[in-house]
């Protein structure tokens, strides 16, 4: 039950986050920026809600468990997805300024 109830939802959020990385060829990054940002912020909010639910379901231990590490990894991946999205948008904006 732990794998079905906790690991699989986290894997789905990780795949959704990774799918936003470097998807900048079609359409250009500035066209999909708002949608990618909204998706990543929604995933981040869902992860923090999941973190609260997981802590209520798991025993309180003084050390980090495997589930704590998986949740932390998912939050870090989503945060880097947001940074990657912002970096791509700024890179395109900077490139457009240098061309003109």
C-alpha positions as CSV (number, residue, x, y, z in Angstrom):
1,X,0.0,0.0,0.0
2,X,2.8,2.5,0.6
3,X,4.1,2.1,-2.9
4,X,0.7,2.6,-4.4
5,X,-0.4,5.4,-2.1
6,X,2.9,7.4,-1.8
7,X,5.6,6.4,-4.2
8,X,3.5,6.3,-7.4
9,X,1.9,9.8,-6.9
10,X,5.4,11.2,-6.3
11,X,6.7,9.6,-9.4
12,X,3.9,11.1,-11.4
13,X,4.7,14.6,-10.2
14,X,8.4,14.0,-11.0
15,X,7.5,12.9,-14.5
16,X,5.2,15.9,-14.9
17,X,8.0,18.2,-13.7
18,X,10.7,16.6,-15.9
19,X,8.4,16.9,-18.9
20,X,8.6,20.7,-18.6
21,X,12.5,20.7,-18.7
22,X,13.9,22.0,-22.0
23,X,10.7,21.8,-24.0
24,X,11.6,25.0,-25.8
25,X,11.8,24.1,-29.5
26,X,8.1,24.2,-30.4
27,X,6.7,26.6,-29.2
28,X,9.4,29.1,-28.3
29,X,10.0,29.5,-24.6
30,X,8.3,32.9,-24.2
31,X,5.0,31.4,-25.6
32,X,4.6,28.6,-23.1
33,X,6.2,30.4,-20.1
34,X,2.9,31.1,-18.3
35,X,1.5,27.6,-18.7
36,X,4.8,25.9,-17.6
37,X,5.0,28.2,-14.6
38,X,1.4,27.6,-13.6
39,X,1.9,23.8,-13.9
40,X,5.1,23.8,-11.9
41,X,3.6,26.0,-9.1
42,X,0.6,23.7,-9.0
43,X,2.8,20.7,-8.7
44,X,4.8,22.4,-5.9
45,X,1.6,23.2,-4.0
46,X,0.5,19.6,-4.4
47,X,3.8,18.3,-3.1
48,X,3.6,20.4,0.0
49,X,0.0,19.2,0.6
50,X,1.3,15.7,0.0
51,X,4.1,16.3,2.5
52,X,1.5,17.2,5.2
53,X,-0.6,14.2,4.4
54,X,2.5,11.9,4.5
55,X,3.7,13.2,7.8
56,X,0.3,12.5,9.4
57,X,0.3,8.9,7.9
58,X,4.0,8.1,8.7
59,X,5.4,7.5,12.2
60,X,7.4,10.4,13.7
61,X,11.0,9.4,13.7
62,X,14.1,11.4,14.6
63,X,15.9,10.5,11.3
64,X,14.9,11.0,7.7
65,X,13.1,8.0,6.2
66,X,13.1,6.9,2.6
67,X,9.8,8.6,2.1
68,X,11.2,11.8,3.5
69,X,14.0,11.7,1.0
70,X,11.7,10.9,-1.9
71,X,9.4,13.8,-1.0
72,X,12.4,16.1,-0.6
73,X,13.8,15.0,-4.0
74,X,10.4,15.7,-5.6
75,X,10.3,19.2,-4.2
76,X,13.9,19.9,-5.3
77,X,13.2,18.6,-8.8
78,X,10.1,20.9,-9.1
79,X,12.0,23.9,-7.7
80,X,14.8,23.3,-10.3
81,X,12.0,23.0,-13.0
82,X,10.9,26.5,-12.0
83,X,14.4,27.9,-12.1
84,X,15.0,26.2,-15.5
85,X,11.8,27.7,-16.8
86,X,12.7,31.2,-15.7
87,X,16.3,30.8,-17.0
88,X,15.0,29.9,-20.4
89,X,12.6,32.8,-20.5
90,X,15.3,35.3,-19.5
91,X,17.8,33.8,-22.0
92,X,15.3,34.2,-24.9
93,X,14.5,37.8,-23.7
94,X,18.2,38.6,-23.5
95,X,18.9,37.0,-26.9
96,X,16.1,39.1,-28.5
97,X,17.6,42.3,-27.0
98,X,21.1,41.5,-28.4
99,X,19.8,40.8,-31.9
100,X,17.9,44.0,-32.1
